[in-house]
Amino acid sequence: AEITDNFMGARWLKLMLNCSMSGLSSALGTIYEPVLNSDKAMTCLSYLASEVVHVSRAAGVRMTDTNGLNTAEIADFTTQAELERSKGYLYRNYYPLRTGKASMLQDLERGVKTEVNVINGFVCEYGRKYGVPTPFNDTVVEIITAVEKGTRTLDFEKNLDCFEIPAL
């Protein structure tokens, strides 16, 4: 446990972690480990986290750093080397949890409506409010919503193909 006087920053950090691995692994229909083993999925993870950090900044919230995660170094990549650094932070954070399964995925597997709209969808909504693009979070919401409706299946490769990686 860590004590902080920045409650909103800590909540946004938690949101960043939920949007990235929980959202992506659910959209891909997998536990965390296959995400960690896929270069493209890890790249998506960094972009998902980056979007949350940029939206929080636009909203005037300074996210906390915890567990050795430096949110600026996760989010602020403009070169391939900086993106690799971001992916490394996230890999080290999630590797101990590699057998974890997101509750959103468990909901999808049970045919229960997920909380994607209040997690990734919240970031998308605030991104629109503050003029911050959120294409990766938008894609997670689209995939999971389609799975909920029965118009898409949980297929790692097919759903990963929905994400377009921008050139750096």
Salt bridges, closest charged atoms under 4 A:
ASP39 OD1 - LYS87 NZ 2.53
ASP76 OD1 - HIS54 NE2 3.03
ASP76 OD1 - ARG57 NH1 2.77
GLU84 OE2 - LYS87 NZ 3.03
ASP107 OD1 - ARG110 NH2 2.74
GLU109 OE1 - LYS101 NZ 2.89
GLU148 OE1 - LYS113 NZ 3.59
